[in-house]
Amino acid sequence: MEFTVQQIAHILKGEVKGDNTRKINNLAKIQEAKEGDICFLSNLKYENYLYTTEASAVIINKDFEPKKEYQSTLILVDDAYTAFSVLLEEYAKIINFSKIGIEQPSYIAPTATYGEGAYIGAFAYIGNYVKIGNNVKIYPHVYIGDKVSIGDNTILYAGVKIYADCKIGNQCTIHAGAVIGSDGFGFAPQSDGTYKAIPQVGTVIIEDNVDIGANTTIDRATMGATLIEQGVKLDNLIQVAHNVRIGKNTVIASQVGISGSTTIGENCIIAGQVGIVGHIRIANRTTIGAQSGVSNSIDKEGMTVLGAPAIDHREQLKNYVIARKLPEFKKRIEELEKKIVTLQESK
């Protein structure tokens, strides 16, 4: 698709400096951009590329003062990084929501319903009494179990599996291979050393504006619901166990594992490869550093924790410093021991 610089400036509420009729048909990095591309400059470390780029347009902060001549048309905005993210979002909408219609072969149960502007890709399966909202995009090989509900403007990429009775909100994005509503890991030990599976009869509720990464799994509750609240962003390869609750606008990076019945507060940041035990609470605005192991509740809001077991990051950093000096401490202790032995022998 093609737009003029003026049309893009209107979307971004920016001011054009240069030729506003130039045509834009692609987004690119400033160091790689060619004629017809638009890019942005927010980090002045890349300023020199402004003077060499062949981009037709560059989104840039209003207060920027160029030091050399340049050939691109500028779109002046308050925050170039934010403005470019808005442009990327609009571009993604054009790509993702342009698909409409039902491809064959696919299966849609007679009792299922879907709204206007829906796209259902080939080999998709939609079960009984499923309710699908307007402008929902269901890519090939998606499985949607019985009585699932999906809100407006949600995208399910190829191979997503949503088990029966789960609820997905509006404007959610679920990436390829994610599994929503699989059984929680519940087994009762028996006297003969075997384990008996505990039926998982609850559900998963995903509220509005949630993003779920590729191959992430969210288990259904034993009873009640596993709840992912509004605005949560989950990376790829995350395991969310049964009856977990994740608060609004929390962000979780790849390879995190959250054990059953744990509650995570709002606006938390959890870095990659964190392990969290079950049946604990994590306060709002908690930050957990990469590869930490959280074995106890975090009750104070706004804390940053590190390590395994995870403790206050300032204390953990002190521990790291001490640990690095252990060889030196060992050497000094050995030297002191030798001096003590020498003193004892001289008496």
C-alpha positions as CSV (number, residue, x, y, z in Angstrom):
1,M,0.0,0.0,0.0
2,E,1.1,3.6,-0.6
3,F,0.6,6.8,1.3
4,T,1.9,10.3,1.1
5,V,4.1,11.9,3.7
6,Q,1.2,14.3,4.5
7,Q,-1.2,11.4,5.2
8,I,1.3,9.8,7.6
9,A,1.9,13.1,9.3
10,H,-1.8,13.4,9.8
11,I,-1.9,10.0,11.5
12,L,1.0,11.0,13.8
13,K,-0.2,14.6,14.4
14,G,3.1,15.8,13.1
15,E,4.4,18.7,11.1
16,V,6.0,18.2,7.7
17,K,9.3,19.8,6.8
18,G,9.9,19.3,3.1
19,D,7.9,17.7,0.3
20,N,4.6,16.4,1.7
21,T,3.6,14.7,-1.5
22,R,6.4,12.1,-1.5
23,K,5.2,8.6,-1.6
24,I,5.8,6.0,1.2
25,N,5.3,2.3,0.7
26,N,7.6,0.7,3.3
27,L,9.1,1.1,6.8
28,A,12.8,0.7,7.4
29,K,15.8,1.3,9.6
30,I,17.4,4.7,9.0
31,Q,20.7,3.1,8.1
32,E,19.1,0.8,5.5
33,A,16.3,3.0,4.1
34,K,15.8,3.6,0.4
35,E,13.5,5.8,-1.7
36,G,9.9,5.1,-0.7
37,D,10.8,4.1,2.8
38,I,10.0,5.9,6.1
39,C,12.2,5.6,9.2
40,F,12.7,7.4,12.5
41,L,15.5,9.0,14.5
42,S,15.3,9.3,18.3
43,N,18.7,8.1,19.5
44,L,21.2,10.7,18.5
45,K,23.9,8.0,18.3
46,Y,22.4,7.4,14.9
47,E,22.3,11.1,13.8
48,N,24.9,10.7,11.1
49,Y,22.6,8.4,9.2
50,L,20.2,11.3,8.8
51,Y,22.7,13.0,6.4
52,T,23.3,9.8,4.3
53,T,19.9,8.0,4.3
54,E,18.0,7.7,1.1
55,A,14.7,7.5,3.0
56,S,11.8,9.5,1.6
57,A,10.8,10.6,5.1
58,V,12.2,10.5,8.6
59,I,10.2,10.9,11.8
60,I,12.1,13.1,14.2
61,N,11.7,15.1,17.4
62,K,10.5,18.7,17.0
63,D,13.5,20.1,19.0
64,F,16.1,18.4,16.8
65,E,18.6,20.8,15.1
66,P,20.3,19.3,12.0
67,K,24.0,20.0,11.7
68,K,24.4,19.1,8.0
69,E,22.3,19.0,4.9
70,Y,19.9,16.1,4.3
71,Q,17.7,14.9,1.5
72,S,14.7,13.4,3.3
73,T,11.4,15.0,4.2
74,L,11.0,15.3,8.0
75,I,7.9,14.7,10.0
76,L,8.4,16.6,13.3
77,V,6.7,15.1,16.4
78,D,7.0,15.3,20.1
79,D,8.5,11.9,20.5
80,A,9.9,10.1,17.4
81,Y,10.1,6.7,19.1
82,T,6.5,6.7,20.2
83,A,5.3,8.1,16.9
84,F,7.1,5.4,14.9
85,S,5.5,2.8,17.2
86,V,2.1,4.3,16.4
87,L,2.9,4.0,12.7
88,L,4.0,0.3,13.2
89,E,0.8,-0.4,14.9
90,E,-1.3,1.1,12.1
91,Y,0.8,-0.8,9.6
92,A,0.2,-4.0,11.4
93,K,-3.5,-3.4,11.5
94,I,-3.5,-3.0,7.7
95,I,-1.7,-6.3,7.2
96,N,-3.5,-8.3,9.9
97,F,-7.0,-7.0,9.4
98,S,-7.1,-7.0,5.6
99,K,-7.9,-10.7,5.5
100,I,-11.7,-11.5,5.3
101,G,-13.7,-14.6,4.6
102,I,-13.7,-18.3,5.2
103,E,-11.1,-20.5,3.5
104,Q,-11.7,-24.1,2.8
105,P,-11.3,-26.7,4.0
106,S,-12.3,-25.6,7.5
107,Y,-14.9,-26.7,10.0
108,I,-17.3,-24.4,11.7
109,A,-19.9,-26.1,13.9
110,P,-23.6,-25.2,13.0
111,T,-24.1,-23.7,16.5
112,A,-21.0,-21.5,16.3
113,T,-21.4,-17.8,15.4
114,Y,-19.0,-15.2,14.1
115,G,-19.2,-11.4,13.5
116,E,-18.6,-9.1,10.6
117,G,-15.2,-8.9,9.0
118,A,-14.1,-12.4,10.3
119,Y,-11.3,-14.3,8.7
120,I,-11.2,-18.1,9.2
121,G,-8.1,-19.8,7.6
122,A,-7.9,-23.2,6.0
123,F,-7.9,-26.2,8.3
124,A,-9.3,-24.2,11.3
125,Y,-11.7,-26.0,13.6
126,I,-14.4,-24.1,15.5
127,G,-16.5,-26.1,17.9
128,N,-20.0,-26.1,19.2
129,Y,-21.5,-22.9,20.6
130,V,-18.4,-20.9,20.0
131,K,-19.0,-17.1,19.9
132,I,-16.6,-15.0,17.8
133,G,-16.8,-11.2,17.7
134,N,-16.3,-8.8,14.8
135,N,-13.1,-8.5,12.8
136,V,-11.5,-11.6,14.5
137,K,-8.7,-13.2,12.4
138,I,-8.3,-16.9,12.8
139,Y,-5.3,-18.2,10.9
140,P,-4.9,-21.7,9.5
141,H,-4.7,-24.8,11.8
142,V,-6.3,-23.0,14.8
143,Y,-8.4,-25.2,17.1
144,I,-11.2,-23.6,19.1
145,G,-13.0,-25.9,21.5
146,D,-16.7,-25.9,22.4
147,K,-18.2,-22.9,24.1
148,V,-15.2,-20.6,23.7
149,S,-15.9,-16.9,23.4
150,I,-13.6,-14.5,21.5
151,G,-14.0,-10.7,21.6
152,D,-13.7,-8.2,18.8
153,N,-10.5,-7.4,16.8
154,T,-8.6,-10.4,18.3
155,I,-6.0,-12.3,16.2
156,L,-5.2,-16.0,16.6
157,Y,-2.1,-16.9,14.6
158,A,-1.5,-20.3,13.0
159,G,-1.6,-23.4,15.2
160,V,-3.2,-21.7,18.3
161,K,-5.2,-24.2,20.4
162,I,-7.9,-22.9,22.7
163,Y,-9.6,-25.6,24.8
164,A,-13.3,-25.7,25.6
165,D,-15.0,-23.0,27.8
166,C,-12.2,-20.4,27.7
167,K,-12.9,-16.7,27.3
168,I,-10.7,-14.4,25.2
169,G,-11.3,-10.6,25.3
170,N,-11.2,-7.8,22.8
171,Q,-8.1,-6.8,20.8
172,C,-6.0,-9.7,22.0
173,T,-3.1,-11.2,20.0
174,I,-2.2,-14.9,20.5
175,H,0.8,-16.0,18.5
176,A,1.5,-19.3,16.8
177,G,1.5,-22.5,18.8
178,A,0.2,-21.0,22.0
179,V,-2.1,-23.3,24.0
180,I,-4.9,-21.9,26.2
181,G,-6.8,-24.1,28.6
182,S,-4.8,-27.3,28.7
183,D,-5.1,-29.2,31.9
184,G,-3.3,-27.9,35.0
185,F,-0.6,-30.1,36.5
186,G,-2.7,-31.7,39.2
187,F,-2.0,-35.3,40.5
188,A,-2.8,-36.9,43.8
189,P,-0.1,-39.3,45.2
190,Q,-1.5,-42.8,46.0
191,S,-0.4,-45.2,48.7
192,D,1.1,-47.5,46.1
193,G,3.5,-44.8,44.8
194,T,1.4,-43.9,41.7
195,Y,-0.3,-40.6,40.9
196,K,-4.0,-40.1,40.2
197,A,-4.9,-37.2,37.8
198,I,-7.2,-34.6,39.4
199,P,-9.8,-33.4,36.9
200,Q,-9.3,-29.8,35.8
201,V,-12.8,-28.5,35.4
202,G,-12.1,-24.7,35.5
203,T,-11.4,-22.3,32.7
204,V,-9.0,-19.6,31.5
205,I,-10.2,-16.0,31.2
206,I,-8.1,-13.6,29.1
207,E,-9.2,-10.0,29.4
208,D,-8.8,-7.2,26.8
209,N,-5.6,-6.0,25.1
210,V,-3.6,-9.1,26.1
211,D,-0.6,-10.3,24.0
212,I,0.5,-13.9,24.3
213,G,3.7,-15.1,22.7
214,A,4.4,-18.1,20.5
215,N,4.3,-21.5,22.2
216,T,3.3,-20.1,25.6
217,T,0.9,-22.3,27.6
218,I,-1.8,-21.2,30.0
219,D,-3.4,-24.0,32.0
220,R,-7.1,-24.1,32.9
221,A,-8.0,-23.9,36.6
222,T,-8.7,-26.9,38.7
223,M,-11.9,-25.0,39.7
224,G,-12.7,-21.4,39.0
225,A,-10.4,-19.6,36.5
226,T,-6.9,-18.9,35.6
227,L,-7.0,-15.1,35.0
228,I,-4.9,-12.9,32.7
229,E,-6.0,-9.4,33.3
230,Q,-6.3,-6.4,30.9
231,G,-3.1,-5.3,29.2
232,V,-0.8,-8.2,30.2
233,K,2.0,-8.9,27.8
234,L,3.5,-12.4,27.7
235,D,6.6,-13.3,25.7
236,N,7.2,-16.7,24.0
237,L,7.7,-20.0,25.8
238,I,6.1,-19.0,29.1
239,Q,4.3,-21.5,31.4
240,V,1.3,-20.2,33.4
241,A,-0.1,-22.9,35.7
242,H,-3.6,-23.6,36.9
243,N,-5.4,-20.9,39.0
244,V,-2.7,-18.3,38.5
245,R,-3.8,-14.7,38.4
246,I,-1.7,-12.1,36.5
247,G,-2.6,-8.4,37.2
248,K,-3.2,-5.6,34.8
249,N,-0.3,-4.4,32.5
250,T,2.2,-6.9,33.9
251,V,5.0,-7.8,31.4
252,I,6.7,-11.2,31.5
253,A,9.7,-12.2,29.4
254,S,10.5,-15.6,27.8
255,Q,10.9,-18.9,29.6
256,V,9.3,-17.8,32.9
257,G,7.5,-20.6,34.8
258,I,4.7,-19.7,37.2
259,S,3.4,-22.4,39.5
260,G,-0.2,-23.0,40.4
261,S,-2.4,-20.6,42.5
262,T,0.2,-17.8,42.5
263,T,-1.1,-14.2,42.2
264,I,1.0,-11.6,40.5
265,G,0.1,-8.0,40.9
266,E,-0.4,-5.1,38.5
267,N,2.4,-3.4,36.5
268,C,5.0,-6.0,37.4
269,I,8.1,-6.7,35.2
270,I,9.4,-10.2,35.2
271,A,12.6,-10.9,33.3
272,G,13.5,-14.1,31.4
273,Q,13.9,-17.6,32.9
274,V,12.4,-16.6,36.3
275,G,10.9,-19.5,38.3
276,I,8.0,-18.7,40.7
277,V,6.7,-21.3,43.2
278,G,3.0,-21.8,43.8
279,H,0.6,-20.4,46.3
280,I,2.4,-17.1,46.8
281,R,1.5,-13.4,46.1
282,I,3.7,-10.8,44.3
283,A,2.9,-7.2,45.0
284,N,2.1,-4.5,42.4
285,R,5.0,-2.9,40.5
286,T,7.5,-5.7,41.5
287,T,10.5,-6.1,39.2
288,I,12.1,-9.6,39.2
289,G,15.6,-9.9,37.6
290,A,16.5,-12.6,35.0
291,Q,17.0,-16.2,36.2
292,S,15.7,-15.4,39.7
293,G,13.9,-18.0,41.8
294,V,11.0,-16.6,43.8
295,S,10.1,-18.9,46.7
296,N,8.3,-16.6,49.0
297,S,5.6,-13.9,48.7
298,I,6.7,-10.3,48.0
299,D,4.4,-8.1,50.0
300,K,6.0,-4.6,49.5
301,E,5.0,-2.8,46.4
302,G,7.6,-1.5,44.0
303,M,10.5,-3.8,45.0
304,T,13.2,-5.1,42.7
305,V,14.5,-8.5,43.5
306,L,17.3,-10.7,42.1
307,G,18.8,-14.1,42.7
308,A,17.8,-17.6,43.8
309,P,16.2,-17.3,46.3
310,A,15.2,-13.8,45.1
311,I,15.9,-11.0,47.6
312,D,16.1,-7.2,47.4
313,H,18.4,-6.4,44.5
314,R,20.7,-4.1,46.6
315,E,21.4,-6.9,49.0
316,Q,21.9,-9.4,46.2
317,L,24.4,-7.1,44.5
318,K,26.4,-6.9,47.7
319,N,26.4,-10.7,47.8
320,Y,27.6,-10.8,44.3
321,V,30.5,-8.5,45.2
322,I,31.4,-10.7,48.2
323,A,31.2,-13.9,46.2
324,R,33.6,-12.6,43.6
325,K,36.1,-11.9,46.4
326,L,35.9,-15.4,47.9
327,P,39.2,-16.6,46.3
328,E,40.9,-13.6,47.8
329,F,39.3,-14.2,51.2
330,K,40.4,-17.8,51.0
331,K,44.0,-16.9,50.3
332,R,44.1,-14.3,53.1
333,I,42.6,-16.9,55.6
334,E,45.3,-19.4,54.6
335,E,48.0,-16.8,55.1
336,L,46.6,-15.9,58.6
337,E,46.4,-19.6,59.5
338,K,50.1,-20.0,58.6
339,K,51.0,-17.0,60.7
340,I,49.1,-18.4,63.7
341,V,50.9,-21.7,63.4
342,T,54.2,-19.9,63.2
343,L,53.4,-17.8,66.3
344,Q,52.3,-21.0,68.3
345,E,55.5,-22.8,67.3
346,S,57.7,-19.9,68.4
347,K,56.3,-19.9,72.0
